[in-house]
C-alpha cells in the first residue's frame, strides 16, 4: 500500500516503515517523517490526546459540517492519510466546539488506533508537515482508555481581546475586536463580579430550551479584565460554557464599559433568563477576538496507568557540523 504525499510527489512504501524507523536519528522533512512512522498492530485499541493551536479565521469552527472547511475536517484528513484508517475507526473528538472564526491555543482532541505508534516524535512531525500552516499539533500523548476529551474536562479558560482605539491596529485585525469608543475598565470590573459564581445563564446563551436538555447552570470561577496600551483582555474561567456565552458576556460588558448601562444591569439580565432582554441592550461580540487558551483536566485522567508518560512536544532541528581546514 502506498501514500502519495504532495510536497515531494513521492510514493511511500509502508512495508519498509519498520526497517527504516530505527535508522533515522535526526530531524526529517514531512515526507521522510511519514516514511518512518512506526505502527505495531496490537489487538487492543490505543487512545491518543492531541493539543492543537489554530488560527480559526478561515474555518467554519471545529466540528465537521457539510460543505464547510473545519479544523476537525483538516485534522481527520491528515490522520486518515497517515494511519490508513477511516474516520469511523479514528473517532476524533474535540474538547470544545469552537465557532466560526474563533481561535485556539490549546484545543484538546482525541483519536484512537488499533495499533501502537512506536515512534511518536515521527508521527508528530508528520502531522504538522501535512496540516495547513494555520493548524499546529503542539503535543501528542498516550492516554488511558477511559479518557474523553470533552467529558473528562473539568473546566476551560478563554481569552477575549479588544483593541480600543479610533484606528484599528492592522496587526491585530484577525485576533482582536475593534472598539472605537472609550471603555471604563472600573465599571466593567464591577459588572463582571455579577457573572462570577454559579448562575443560570440562559439569558446569555444563543440556544433554546428545547435544545438544552442539560440545563443552563454553569459556574464561572473568575472573570479578570486587564488593560495594556489600549488593549483590553477579558480572561474567563469556568466549569463549562453555553453556546456563545463568552461572547455574549463580553458584548454586555462592552456596553457597560461605554457607560450605556449600569453595572447592575448584568444581574437584572441574568436573573431574567430572557435572551431577548440581552439582545435589546447588547450584541454578541464578534468571533475573531475569542481564543480558547486551556482545557483543564485532572492529572490522573491524562497519564496511562502503567509505564512512563509517552508523549511528543516536538523536536528541534539539528544540523551536522562542517569541519573546514584553514591554512
C-alpha positions in Angstrom: 0.0 0.0 0.0 1.4 3.4 -0.9 0.7 7.0 0.1 1.1 9.9 -2.3 2.5 13.0 -0.4 2.0 16.3 -2.1 5.2 18.1 -1.1 7.7 15.8 -2.8 5.3 13.8 -5.1 6.8 10.6 -3.9 5.3 7.2 -3.2 6.0 5.9 0.3 6.2 2.2 0.7 4.7 1.4 4.1 6.1 -2.2 4.0 9.5 -0.7 4.8 8.5 1.5 7.6 9.6 -0.7 10.5 13.1 -1.4 9.0 13.7 2.3 8.3 12.3 3.6 11.6 15.4 2.9 13.8 17.9 4.1 11.2 16.9 7.7 11.2 18.1 9.8 14.1 17.9 13.5 13.1 15.1 15.9 12.1 13.5 14.9 8.8 11.2 16.6 6.3 7.5 15.8 6.3 7.9 13.2 3.6 10.8 11.5 5.3 8.9 11.6 8.6 5.9 9.9 7.0 8.2 7.1 5.8 9.3 6.2 9.3 6.0 6.3 11.3 6.1 3.1 13.4 2.9 1.1 13.6 2.8 -2.1 15.5 -0.5 -3.9 15.3 -2.0 -4.9 18.6 -5.3 -6.5 19.5 -6.3 -3.6 21.8 -7.2 0.0 21.0 -4.7 2.8 21.8 -6.1 6.2 22.6 -4.2 9.4 21.9 -4.5 13.0 23.1 -3.7 16.0 20.9 -3.1 19.6 21.9 -3.8 21.9 19.0 -3.3 25.6 18.2 -5.1 27.1 15.2 -6.0 30.4 13.6 -9.7 30.0 13.1 -10.1 32.9 10.7 -10.9 30.8 7.6 -12.5 27.8 9.2 -16.2 27.2 10.0 -15.4 26.3 13.5 -14.0 23.0 14.9 -16.8 20.4 14.2 -17.2 18.8 10.8 -20.0 20.3 8.8 -21.4 19.6 5.3 -19.7 21.6 2.6 -17.6 23.6 5.1 -13.9 23.6 5.8 -13.4 23.0 9.5 -10.5 22.3 11.8 -11.7 18.8 12.6 -12.1 18.1 8.9 -8.5 19.1 8.2 -7.2 17.0 11.1 -9.1 13.9 10.2 -7.9 14.1 6.6 -4.3 14.0 7.7 -4.9 11.3 10.3 -6.6 9.2 7.6 -3.7 9.6 5.2 -1.0 8.6 7.7 -2.8 5.8 9.6 -4.8 4.5 6.6 -7.9 4.3 9.0 -11.3 5.6 8.3 -12.9 8.3 10.5 -15.3 5.7 11.9 -12.2 3.9 13.4 -10.3 7.1 14.4 -13.2 8.5 16.3 -11.9 12.1 16.6 -13.5 14.1 19.4 -12.7 17.7 20.4 -13.0 19.2 23.9 -14.6 22.4 22.6 -16.7 23.1 19.6 -15.3 26.5 18.8 -17.4 28.6 16.5 -16.6 30.0 13.0 -13.7 32.4 13.3 -12.7 31.5 16.9 -9.0 30.8 17.6 -7.4 28.2 19.9 -4.1 28.0 21.6 -4.9 24.7 23.5 -7.8 22.9 21.9 -7.7 19.2 23.1 -8.8 16.4 20.9 -8.6 12.6 21.0 -8.4 9.8 18.4 -7.7 6.1 18.6 -5.8 3.4 16.6 -5.9 -0.4 16.6 -2.1 -0.4 16.9 0.6 1.3 18.9 2.5 4.3 17.5 6.1 3.2 18.2 7.7 6.4 17.0 5.6 9.2 18.4 8.1 12.0 17.5 8.0 11.0 13.9 4.2 10.7 13.9 4.0 14.2 15.4 6.3 15.7 12.8 4.3 14.0 10.0 1.0 15.5 11.3 2.4 19.1 11.3 4.1 18.5 8.0 0.8 17.7 6.3 -1.6 20.0 8.1 -2.1 23.6 6.9 0.2 26.1 8.4 -2.6 27.7 10.4 -3.2 24.5 12.3 -0.4 23.0 14.5 -0.3 20.0 16.8 1.6 21.2 19.9 1.6 17.9 21.7 0.5 14.3 21.3 0.4 11.8 24.1 -1.0 8.4 25.1 -3.9 8.5 27.5 -5.9 5.9 29.4 -8.8 4.2 27.7 -11.3 6.0 29.9 -10.1 9.5 28.9 -12.6 11.6 27.0 -11.5 15.0 25.6 -14.9 16.5 26.3 -16.4 14.7 29.2 -13.2 14.4 31.2 -12.7 18.2 31.1 -13.1 20.0 34.5 -13.1 23.5 33.0 -11.9 25.8 30.3 -10.1 29.2 30.1 -11.0 31.6 27.3 -9.4 35.0 26.4 -11.3 37.7 24.6 -9.1 40.5 23.2 -10.3 44.0 22.4 -8.3 46.8 20.7 -9.7 50.1 21.9 -8.6 52.9 19.6 -10.1 55.2 16.9 -7.9 53.4 14.3 -7.6 49.6 14.2 -4.1 48.1 14.5 -3.8 46.0 11.3 -1.6 43.5 13.1 -4.5 42.7 15.5 -7.2 42.7 12.9 -7.7 38.9 12.9 -7.3 38.4 16.6 -9.0 41.3 18.4 -12.3 43.1 18.3 -12.0 46.8 17.4 -13.9 49.2 19.7 -13.7 52.9 18.7 -15.4 54.2 22.0 -13.5 54.8 25.2 -14.0 52.0 27.8 -14.3 52.4 31.5 -12.4 49.4 33.0 -13.6 50.1 36.5 -17.3 49.7 35.7 -16.6 46.7 33.6 -14.8 45.0 36.5 -17.7 45.9 38.8 -20.2 44.4 36.4 -18.0 41.2 35.9 -18.5 40.4 39.6 -22.2 39.7 38.9 -21.2 37.0 36.4 -18.8 35.1 38.8 -20.3 32.1 40.6 -22.9 29.6 39.8 -25.8 31.0 37.8 -28.5 30.1 35.3 -27.0 31.8 32.1 -30.0 31.2 29.9 -30.1 34.9 29.0 -26.5 34.8 27.8 -26.9 31.7 25.6 -27.8 31.5 22.0 -29.7 28.3 22.4 -33.3 27.4 23.2 -34.9 25.4 26.0 -35.8 22.7 23.5 -32.1 22.0 22.7 -30.6 22.5 26.1 -31.7 19.3 27.9 -28.8 19.6 30.4 -29.9 23.0 31.7 -28.3 26.4 31.7 -26.5 26.4 35.0 -22.8 27.0 34.8 -20.1 28.1 37.3 -17.7 31.0 36.4 -14.7 30.7 38.6 -13.2 34.1 37.6 -13.5 36.9 35.1 -10.5 39.1 35.0 -10.2 42.3 32.9 -6.8 43.9 32.3 -5.7 46.8 30.1 -2.3 47.5 28.5 -1.6 50.1 25.8 -5.2 50.4 24.6 -5.6 46.6 24.5 -8.2 45.0 26.9 -8.0 41.4 27.8 -11.1 39.5 29.2 -10.0 36.2 30.8 -12.8 33.9 31.9 -12.5 30.5 33.6 -15.5 28.2 34.2 -16.5 24.6 34.5 -18.3 24.9 31.2 -19.8 27.3 28.8 -23.1 27.6 26.8 -23.2 28.3 23.1 -21.8 31.8 22.5 -21.9 32.5 26.3 -18.4 34.1 26.5 -19.1 36.4 23.5 -22.4 37.4 25.0 -20.8 38.1 28.3 -18.1 40.3 26.7 -20.7 42.0 24.5 -22.7 43.1 27.6 -19.6 44.2 29.4 -18.5 46.4 26.5 -21.9 48.2 26.6 -21.4 48.8 30.3 -17.8 49.9 29.6 -19.1 52.5 27.2 -21.3 53.7 30.1 -24.5 53.0 28.3 -25.8 50.7 31.1 -25.0 50.5 34.8 -23.0 47.5 36.2 -26.2 46.2 37.9 -27.7 45.6 34.5 -25.8 42.3 34.5 -27.7 41.0 37.5 -31.0 42.1 36.0 -30.4 40.4 32.7 -29.0 37.2 34.1 -31.9 36.7 36.6 -34.5 37.4 33.9 -33.4 34.3 32.0 -34.6 36.2 28.9 -32.3 36.2 25.8 -34.4 38.9 24.2 -33.7 41.3 27.1 -29.9 40.9 26.4 -30.4 41.3 22.7 -32.3 44.6 23.3 -29.3 46.1 25.1 -26.2 44.4 23.7 -24.9 42.5 20.7 -22.8 39.3 20.7 -19.1 40.2 20.5 -17.6 39.0 17.1 -15.7 35.7 17.0 -12.2 37.0 16.0 -11.5 38.2 19.5 -12.1 34.9 21.2 -9.3 32.4 22.0 -9.6 29.0 23.7 -6.5 29.1 25.9 -6.7 25.9 28.0 -8.8 22.9 28.7 -8.4 21.7 32.3 -8.2 18.1 33.4 -7.3 16.1 36.5 -3.8 14.8 36.2 -5.0 11.3 36.9 -7.0 11.4 33.7 -4.1 12.3 31.5 -1.4 9.6 32.1 -1.7 5.9 31.4 -2.0 3.7 34.5 1.3 1.8 33.8 4.6 2.8 32.4 6.2 6.3 31.9 4.3 9.1 30.2 4.6 8.6 26.4 4.3 11.9 24.6 5.9 14.2 22.0 6.0 18.0 22.2 8.2 18.5 19.1 12.0 18.3 18.5 14.4 21.0 17.4 16.0 20.6 14.0 19.7 19.6 14.1 22.5 20.0 11.6 25.8 18.2 11.1 28.8 20.4 11.8 31.1 21.0 8.8 34.8 20.9 9.6 36.9 23.2 7.4 40.7 23.3 7.3 42.1 26.8 7.1 45.7 27.3 6.0 
